[in-house]
Amino acid sequence: MKSIQEIFDNLASSEMLPVIFAGSGITKRYTSNSYDWKRLLIECISQYNADPENKYRSIKLMSNMN
């Protein structure tokens, strides 16, 4: 297993920036006008559904059944 130092050395020598997914929680903490995870999903759903709140509820209900 590689050490943390080896990982950072490999990143530095590759000349490519890593992609980091931080999630919506990180922006919620550091900005005042951002969404929590639920609001972010509802905002995305609103782009293709006239009733995003109900669509979110139905998706969540289906995912809880699995």
Secondary structure as UniProt FT lines:
FT   HELIX           4..14
FT   HELIX           24..30
FT   HELIX           37..45
FT   TURN            46..48
FT   HELIX           52..65
//
